[in-house]
Amino acid sequence: MGGTPVVRLARLVDAGHAEVWVKLEGANPTGSYKDRMALSIIEAAAADGRLRPGQAVVEASVGSTGSALAFVCAATGHPLRVVSSGAAAVEKIRTMRAFGAEVELVPSPYGMTPDLVPAMTRRAAEIAAETGAYLVDQFHNTDMLPGYHRLGAELAAQLPGPAGLDAFCSYVGTAGCFLGATRALRAAYPGLRRVVVEPAESAVLSGGPAGSHQIEGGGIGARPPLLAPADHDEVLAVAEADAFAMARRAAREEGLLCGPSTGANLVAAIRLAARLGPGHRVATVQVDSGLKYLAGPLFAASP
Ligand SMILES: Cc1ncc(COP(=O)(O)O)c(C=O)c1O
């Protein structure tokens, strides 16, 4: 887990713009940076006795966290129950079940809607109260931050030469990745601009109304509880259609297979690169592998 590669975009960025570097988190065991948080959370809870050997674990997850927890729980001997939803890619639900997790689905015919995460979270808390399972509670669990801190520290060590890093951007759900990575990166680059990415259709951090969208994994319709206004310097809203189009272009033009949230990250990073200009650097993350989205609408539309 971790030690993932970093590549520089070669064709999606104009020659007169800043460099864009991408940390390829699809290279983790379940194909997502969520593996880092699952291990970090389970290890921390086991270390101080909040999680006993063999105790069941429960969590609400649209998909990637559930897949990563299912992997880590299988490896560490904890039964897992996941409350997920119809908004999750079918590959993610099957991954959870393949690792032996019990999955319960909350209906969500309209994708990521503002009431979805609260409904899933309530159900997971109910299960924890009824069964005594350890509730991960990812929207409030700071045990994940060391896992993402390592991601940021790796990235700082991997960027070549003394050029530095001017900006980092990423799409937020829990904001765990954004917080852990930017804290590590700020230690290496004190002037770093920290840019949160959100869906234009639910741009609440930009002051807009909550709405439904298809960029799964974030844009929850409210400020993530762990993310304080002082934790970011800017918010960029990316339209769902632009995120999807960029994910498709990244596959064809860069050989970078990714999902919608990574598409949003790339749109934001390329916008920042245009603004910053030559001699500057922007970094972002490939959240997960596009292999998780092959059965859904993202690549089905490709001729
Ligand atoms: C596909 C995808 N992208 C982005 C995110 C956002 O990551 P974070 O929760 O660290 O903010 C998630 C989180 O679930 C996700 O599943």
PDBQT file of the ligand as one rigid body, heavy atoms in Angstrom, charges set to zero:
ROOT
HETATM    1  C1  LIG A 401     -14.347   8.269  -5.802  1.00  0.00    +0.000 C 
HETATM    2  C2  LIG A 401     -14.050   9.240  -4.709  1.00  0.00    +0.000 A 
HETATM    3  N1  LIG A 401     -13.494  10.419  -5.000  1.00  0.00    +0.000 NA
HETATM    4  C3  LIG A 401     -13.216  11.327  -4.044  1.00  0.00    +0.000 A 
HETATM    5  C4  LIG A 401     -13.503  11.078  -2.706  1.00  0.00    +0.000 A 
HETATM    6  C5  LIG A 401     -13.213  12.132  -1.670  1.00  0.00    +0.000 C 
HETATM    7  O1  LIG A 401     -12.191  11.725  -0.765  1.00  0.00    +0.000 OA
HETATM    8  P1  LIG A 401     -12.182  12.231   0.726  1.00  0.00    +0.000 P 
HETATM    9  O2  LIG A 401     -13.259  11.508   1.477  1.00  0.00    +0.000 OA
HETATM   10  O3  LIG A 401     -10.811  11.908   1.272  1.00  0.00    +0.000 OA
HETATM   11  O4  LIG A 401     -12.442  13.699   0.724  1.00  0.00    +0.000 OA
HETATM   12  C6  LIG A 401     -14.074   9.862  -2.358  1.00  0.00    +0.000 A 
HETATM   13  C7  LIG A 401     -14.452   9.572  -0.971  1.00  0.00    +0.000 C 
HETATM   14  O5  LIG A 401     -15.219   8.697  -0.698  1.00  0.00    +0.000 OA
HETATM   15  C8  LIG A 401     -14.350   8.907  -3.366  1.00  0.00    +0.000 A 
HETATM   16  O6  LIG A 401     -14.918   7.735  -3.085  1.00  0.00    +0.000 OA
ENDROOT
TORSDOF 0
